[in-house]
């Protein structure tokens, strides 16, 4: 199944997710270093990474929704896509809540509770990113016209093949 939203023949959604993933990861990293006594500017830098990461995530979401709506119902790809979308929504909402608290505080740095929320959001982001990889790399969503939208999970071992190349 090929992506419905392309630029110069390439699916848009995978292009848009790289920066938000990197920015949100570095947000958490910088906040942890700042909380452990790192340079004072890291907390402020983390806030701006968070801001731009959220904007990027909000730009990537509609492109992902276009692709999700095009996946046929009743396929494994649809279930994985819906889980991917739900995880990303939860992650964006958690990071947005942290952003609102930081925006309204005197200092834009994060403390222990906000960092804990960020770590949870980052874990959800990791799951969502893995599911996105499963959609593209395993199920061929967005990149392969003849994709197997019901391919088994990459976490399940494949059946061993016979030494002559055929399955037993």
C-alpha positions as CSV (number, residue, x, y, z in Angstrom):
1,X,0.0,0.0,0.0
2,X,1.6,3.2,-1.1
3,X,1.3,6.5,0.8
4,X,-1.5,8.8,-0.2
5,X,0.6,11.9,0.7
6,X,3.9,12.1,-1.2
7,X,6.5,14.7,-2.2
8,X,8.6,13.8,-5.2
9,X,7.5,10.2,-4.9
10,X,8.4,9.8,-1.2
11,X,5.9,9.4,1.6
12,X,5.6,12.6,3.7
13,X,4.9,11.1,7.2
14,X,8.2,9.3,7.7
15,X,10.0,12.4,6.6
16,X,8.3,14.5,9.2
17,X,8.8,12.3,12.2
18,X,12.6,12.3,12.5
19,X,13.1,15.8,13.9
20,X,10.3,15.6,16.5
21,X,11.7,12.2,17.7
22,X,15.2,13.6,18.0
23,X,14.1,16.9,19.7
24,X,11.9,15.1,22.2
25,X,14.7,12.7,23.1
26,X,17.2,15.5,23.6
27,X,14.6,17.4,25.7
28,X,14.6,14.5,28.2
29,X,18.4,14.1,28.0
30,X,19.0,17.8,28.6
31,X,16.5,17.9,31.5
32,X,18.1,15.0,33.2
33,X,21.6,16.5,32.8
34,X,20.3,19.9,34.0
35,X,18.7,18.2,37.1
36,X,21.9,16.5,37.9
37,X,23.8,19.8,38.0
38,X,24.7,20.3,34.4
39,X,25.1,23.7,32.8
40,X,22.3,26.2,33.6
41,X,21.4,26.7,30.0
42,X,20.4,23.1,29.4
43,X,17.0,23.5,31.1
44,X,16.1,26.4,28.8
45,X,17.4,24.6,25.7
46,X,15.3,21.6,26.7
47,X,12.3,23.8,26.8
48,X,12.9,25.1,23.3
49,X,13.6,21.5,22.0
50,X,10.3,20.5,23.6
51,X,8.5,23.4,21.9
52,X,9.9,22.7,18.4
53,X,9.5,18.9,18.9
54,X,5.8,19.4,19.7
55,X,5.3,21.6,16.7
56,X,7.0,19.0,14.5
57,X,4.9,16.2,16.0
58,X,1.7,18.2,15.3
59,X,2.8,18.6,11.7
60,X,3.5,14.9,11.3
61,X,0.2,13.8,12.7
62,X,-2.1,14.8,9.8
63,X,0.2,13.1,7.3
64,X,0.1,9.9,9.4
65,X,-3.6,10.2,9.6
66,X,-4.0,10.3,5.8
67,X,-2.0,7.1,5.6
68,X,-3.8,5.5,8.4
69,X,-7.2,6.2,6.9
70,X,-6.0,4.5,3.6
71,X,-5.1,1.2,5.3
72,X,-7.9,-1.4,4.7
73,X,-10.0,-2.4,7.6
74,X,-9.5,-5.9,9.2
75,X,-5.8,-6.0,8.4
76,X,-3.0,-6.3,10.9
77,X,-1.6,-3.1,9.5
78,X,-4.8,-1.3,10.5
79,X,-4.5,-2.5,14.1
80,X,-0.8,-1.7,14.3
81,X,-1.5,1.7,12.7
82,X,-4.3,2.5,15.2
83,X,-2.0,1.5,18.1
84,X,0.8,3.6,16.6
85,X,-1.6,6.6,16.4
86,X,-2.9,6.1,19.9
87,X,0.6,5.9,21.4
88,X,1.7,9.0,19.6
89,X,-1.4,10.9,20.7
90,X,-0.8,9.9,24.4
91,X,2.9,10.9,24.0
92,X,2.1,14.3,22.5
93,X,-0.4,15.0,25.2
94,X,2.1,14.1,28.0
95,X,4.8,16.3,26.5
96,X,2.3,19.1,25.9
97,X,1.2,19.0,29.6
98,X,4.9,19.3,30.6
99,X,5.2,22.2,28.1
100,X,2.2,24.1,29.6
101,X,3.6,23.7,33.1
102,X,7.0,24.9,32.0
103,X,5.5,27.8,30.0
104,X,3.7,29.1,33.0
105,X,6.5,28.8,35.5
106,X,9.1,31.4,36.4
107,X,11.9,29.2,35.1
108,X,11.5,27.0,32.1
109,X,13.4,24.1,33.7
110,X,11.9,20.8,34.6
111,X,12.0,19.2,38.1
112,X,11.7,15.6,39.2
113,X,8.0,15.2,38.6
114,X,8.1,16.8,35.1
115,X,11.1,14.7,34.2
116,X,9.3,11.5,35.3
117,X,6.4,12.4,33.0
118,X,8.9,13.1,30.2
119,X,10.5,9.7,30.7
120,X,7.1,8.0,30.5
121,X,6.3,10.0,27.4
122,X,9.7,9.0,25.9
123,X,9.1,5.3,26.6
124,X,5.7,5.7,24.8
125,X,7.5,7.4,22.0
126,X,9.9,4.5,21.7
127,X,7.0,2.0,21.4
128,X,5.2,4.3,18.9
129,X,8.4,4.6,16.8
130,X,8.9,0.8,16.8
131,X,5.3,0.4,15.7
132,X,5.9,2.9,12.9
133,X,9.0,0.9,11.8
134,X,6.8,-2.2,11.9
135,X,4.3,-0.5,9.6
136,X,6.9,0.6,7.1
137,X,9.6,-2.1,7.2
138,X,7.5,-5.2,8.0
139,X,4.1,-4.4,6.6
140,X,5.2,-2.1,3.7
141,X,2.6,0.6,4.6
142,X,3.3,3.8,2.7
143,X,6.1,2.3,0.6
144,X,5.0,-0.9,-1.2
145,X,2.1,-1.1,-3.6
146,X,2.0,-4.9,-3.1
147,X,2.5,-4.8,0.7
148,X,1.5,-7.8,2.8
149,X,-0.8,-5.9,5.2
150,X,-1.2,-9.0,7.3
151,X,2.5,-10.0,7.7
152,X,3.3,-11.4,11.1
153,X,5.0,-9.4,13.8
154,X,8.8,-9.0,13.5
155,X,8.9,-10.1,17.1
156,X,7.7,-13.6,16.2
157,X,10.3,-16.0,15.0
158,X,9.9,-17.3,11.5
159,X,9.6,-21.0,10.7
160,X,12.9,-22.7,10.2
161,X,13.5,-23.6,6.6
162,X,14.7,-26.9,5.3
163,X,18.4,-27.0,4.2
164,X,17.3,-27.3,0.6
165,X,15.5,-24.0,0.9
166,X,12.0,-25.3,1.3
167,X,9.9,-25.3,4.5
168,X,9.2,-28.6,6.2
